């Protein structure tokens, strides 16, 4: 489980008499579109927002993982022995494989 204390993202969107598009960072949805097309475009927009949240969760999980092992490469670079036991390495590998699996779903 991941807990992100605070993260903000702003998405600008508007309804215009233009084709739906992404223009200069603003999302434009067609105002006068056929009802079915309009629903599909809004569905695509909401799906993109949901995927943005998922991406933020994965980024947080990966940051946490990297932070937990960041000392290892530096220790190896300096020629120091690491105090990682085989059990620890397998556990970290399992965490990384599980994260990769979540991302691939």
C-alpha positions in Angstrom: 0.0 0.0 0.0 1.2 3.4 -0.9 0.4 6.7 0.8 1.3 9.9 -0.9 0.8 12.7 1.5 0.2 15.4 -1.0 0.5 15.7 -4.8 -1.2 18.3 -7.0 -1.7 18.2 -10.7 -3.5 20.7 -12.7 -5.3 19.9 -15.9 -6.8 22.7 -17.9 -9.7 21.8 -20.1 -12.5 23.6 -21.9 -15.4 23.0 -24.1 -15.1 24.6 -27.5 -16.7 24.5 -31.0 -13.5 22.8 -32.2 -12.4 19.2 -32.7 -11.2 17.6 -29.4 -7.5 18.1 -29.0 -4.6 18.8 -26.8 -3.4 22.3 -27.5 -0.5 24.0 -25.7 -1.1 21.9 -22.6 -4.9 22.6 -22.6 -7.4 19.9 -23.2 -10.2 21.0 -25.6 -13.4 18.9 -25.7 -15.9 19.4 -28.5 -19.0 21.3 -27.3 -21.2 20.5 -30.2 -20.2 16.8 -30.7 -22.6 14.0 -31.3 -23.8 12.7 -27.9 -22.1 9.3 -28.3 -18.8 10.8 -29.5 -18.9 13.3 -26.6 -19.3 10.5 -24.1 -16.4 8.5 -25.6 -14.2 11.6 -25.5 -15.1 12.3 -21.9 -14.4 8.6 -21.1 -11.0 8.9 -22.7 -10.3 12.0 -20.7 -11.3 10.5 -17.4 -9.3 7.3 -18.2 -6.2 9.5 -18.7 -6.8 11.2 -15.4 -7.1 7.8 -13.6 -3.9 6.6 -15.3 -2.1 9.7 -14.1 -3.0 8.7 -10.5 -1.7 5.2 -11.1 1.5 6.6 -12.5 2.0 8.8 -9.5 1.6 5.7 -7.2 4.2 3.7 -9.2 6.6 6.6 -9.2 6.3 6.9 -5.4 6.8 3.1 -5.0 9.9 3.1 -7.2 11.3 6.2 -5.4 10.8 4.4 -2.0 12.5 1.3 -3.4 15.5 3.2 -4.8 15.8 5.2 -1.6 16.0 1.9 0.4 19.0 0.7 -1.6 20.7 3.9 -2.6 23.6 3.2 -0.2 24.6 -0.1 -1.9 26.1 1.2 -5.2 28.1 3.9 -3.3 29.4 1.3 -0.9 30.5 -1.0 -3.7 32.1 1.9 -5.6 34.1 2.7 -2.5 35.2 -0.9 -2.2 33.3 -1.5 1.0 31.6 -4.7 1.7 27.8 -4.4 1.9 25.9 -6.0 4.8 23.2 -7.3 2.6 22.4 -10.9 3.4 21.1 -13.3 0.7 17.6 -13.0 2.3 17.7 -9.2 2.0 18.7 -9.4 -1.7 16.0 -11.9 -2.4 13.4 -9.7 -0.6 14.5 -6.5 -2.5 14.4 -8.5 -5.8 10.8 -9.7 -4.9 9.7 -6.1 -4.2 11.1 -5.0 -7.6 9.5 -7.9 -9.5 6.2 -7.2 -7.8 6.4 -3.5 -8.8 7.2 -4.5 -12.3 4.3 -6.8 -12.4 1.9 -4.1 -11.2 3.2 -1.7 -13.8 2.7 -4.2 -16.6 -1.0 -4.8 -15.6 
